[in-house]
Amino acid sequence: MAPPVDVNTASTEAHPNVWVPVRDEGLFNPKKMRIITVGAGHAGLMMAYKMRHEVKCESYVDHVIYEKNHDVGGTWLENRYPGIACDVPAHIYTFSWEPNPNWTEYYVGGDEIWHYIKDTSDKYDLARDVQFKSKVLEAIWNEPRGKWEIKIDQNGTIISDECDVFIDCSGALNKWNWPKIEGIENFKGHLVHSAKWDSGYDYTDKRVAVIGNGSSAIQIFPKLQKVAAHITNYMRGPTWISSGFSEELTPEGKNFKYTEEQKAEFRDNPASLKKYRKDIEHAFNRFFYALITDSPENKYMTEEYAKIMKRRLGGDEELAQEFIPKWSVGCRRLTPGEGYLEALQEKNASHTWSPIVKITENGIITKDGKECELDAIVCATGFDVSYVPQWKMQGYGGKTLESWREDPQSFLGIHAPDMPNYFIVNGPNCPIGHGSLLAVMEWTSEYILKWVVKLATEEIKSFAVKPDVLNEYNVYIQEFLKRTVWTSGCRSWYKSGTIDGKVTAMYPGSIIHYKELVENIRGEDFDYKYNGPNRFRFMGNGKALLELEGGHGDLSFYIKK
């Protein structure tokens, strides 16, 4: 008879590179993980809610949100300029789990939106995970440890933290910059950026300039025009002024206030509120079809918006030639802009297309040689939309995302190259300009949390999108984007650099298309590194977790009928 064999020794000798001892735990037993999220706006709070109330991973996930501001709310906390409002109907600009029957208007102002976010955060204790006045300065991937090492400026004190998963919910439109205009630092009057509004300044009877004609300027201009002695709008080119989104569900196609009876009906009859929200969402999500070049919807919308603009310009053909763009509707972000075109025609208002060449101590000089003396300059000139993180960031092998300044390439708008265990909400080429954005952010959050569960339960140390996958995906989406209005010849933050630049912000499909694409995490598109030499150690001791719960769980759960 042969002598007994030591099974462990024999296995080690036969398979020296992949042998591991049996893990004496149940199948998919999760490891402890730490997650750091940046930003406590809509997306960051969604992440906190879903971890706690839907995925229910609190038993093995430690989560912290670092927020640079003093409170929750993100862009709706920061942006406080006069006239700020959301052009998405309020009843679909909500967290899916917290419909609000008490919205005061169809389109509401920024302050009401912020209070809704704050109230929801308080109701579900979402700020429990948040550390305020905490600005992330650095995120460095430590490969041997499989950790992101983070430095944070916390109210003036530099602290360190680390995590297994790093999630960027800081948003695409929060890195505002002064416009690059010669002499801007020399202006002696009141100088303000729309994203950093100074509510203490009184514009009454002042000579005011508003630089820009994007969505912020279009909302600000009519408010200041009512009080200024004179106001001038400096613009590089025309933009489409649209009707309100989903305006077919409004009386006369305009904003309106809900009656107390309507709000009571929404409170007392949840089914009625749900149907109303679904009707708005359905109509809103159809907007994508109008963004396909030469589609019937696009042609109809172009004709209708041209009529609207001409009517708001008082039928003045000369002004219509000036203000109605030659490029397609939707190439730039559409803004309803109630009152904007009307305000431009008032006696105390003017506009110029002549480029600004210099700002002096006293005002603005344009290319046509005219100088305008001013008391105040409002820069409604947008944001840094390069998608480069606001902090120093290094992934595999010390690689950075500096290439994104010129050419931001992501996978699904969520994954960045060479950045393991890193996710972005609203990254490059995500559905940010059409359809229900809050729904998109929720689907993205759910997708990310599927990865969190996979990382926790399958012995995965790190993962990153494959380079060939990243390349093929970006080649394909750019080919589709040629069919859209975003390539029709306008200057827009949707594109990199020039009028003919690559579309870097928009998703190549409808939001329903996006939802179906991210339903599955497509694990085959990623490279993995594991915690040990055998990736199947997560299989454990041969029992499922339910068999280990207090003895045995229901072992016939799979019988349905």
RASUL-V23329 format. One record per residue. SS is DSSP state (2 for helix, 1 for strand, 0 for the rest). Layout:
# RASUL-V23329
ss={SS/SS}
This chain:
# RASUL-V23329
ss={0/0/0/0/0/0/2/2/2/2/2/2/2/2/0/0/0/0/0/0/0/0/0/0/0/0/1/0/0/0/0/0/1/1/1/1/1/1/0/0/0/2/2/2/2/2/2/2/2/2/2/2/2/0/0/0/0/0/0/0/1/1/1/1/1/1/0/0/0/0/0/0/0/0/2/2/2/2/0/0/0/0/0/0/1/0/0/0/0/2/2/2/0/0/0/0/0/0/0/0/0/0/0/0/1/0/0/0/1/2/2/2/2/2/2/2/2/2/2/2/2/2/2/0/0/2/2/2/2/1/1/0/0/1/1/1/1/1/1/1/1/1/0/0/0/0/1/1/1/1/1/1/1/1/0/0/1/1/1/1/1/1/1/0/1/1/1/1/0/0/0/0/0/0/0/1/0/0/0/0/0/0/0/2/2/2/0/0/0/1/1/1/1/2/2/2/0/0/0/0/0/0/0/0/0/0/1/1/1/1/1/0/0/0/2/2/2/2/2/2/2/2/2/2/2/0/0/0/0/1/1/1/1/1/0/0/0/0/0/0/1/0/0/0/0/0/2/2/2/0/2/2/2/0/0/0/1/0/0/2/2/2/2/2/2/2/2/2/0/2/2/2/2/2/2/2/2/2/2/2/2/2/2/2/2/2/2/2/2/2/2/1/0/0/0/2/2/2/2/2/2/2/2/2/2/2/2/2/2/2/2/2/0/0/0/0/2/2/2/2/2/2/2/0/0/0/0/0/0/0/0/0/0/0/1/0/0/0/0/2/2/2/2/2/0/0/0/0/1/1/1/1/0/0/0/1/1/1/1/0/0/0/1/1/1/1/0/0/0/0/1/1/1/0/0/1/1/1/1/0/0/0/1/0/0/0/0/0/0/0/0/1/1/1/0/2/2/2/0/0/0/0/0/2/2/2/2/0/0/1/1/0/0/0/1/1/0/0/0/0/0/1/1/1/0/0/0/0/0/1/0/0/0/0/0/0/2/2/2/2/2/2/2/2/2/2/2/2/2/2/2/2/2/2/2/2/2/0/0/1/1/1/1/1/1/0/2/2/2/2/2/2/2/2/2/2/2/2/2/2/2/0/0/1/2/2/2/0/0/0/0/0/0/0/1/0/0/0/0/0/0/0/1/0/0/1/0/0/0/0/2/2/2/2/2/2/2/0/0/0/0/0/2/2/2/1/1/1/1/1/0/0/0/0/2/2/2/2/2/0/0/0/0/1/2/2/2/2/0/0/0/0/0/0/0/0/0/0/0/0/0}
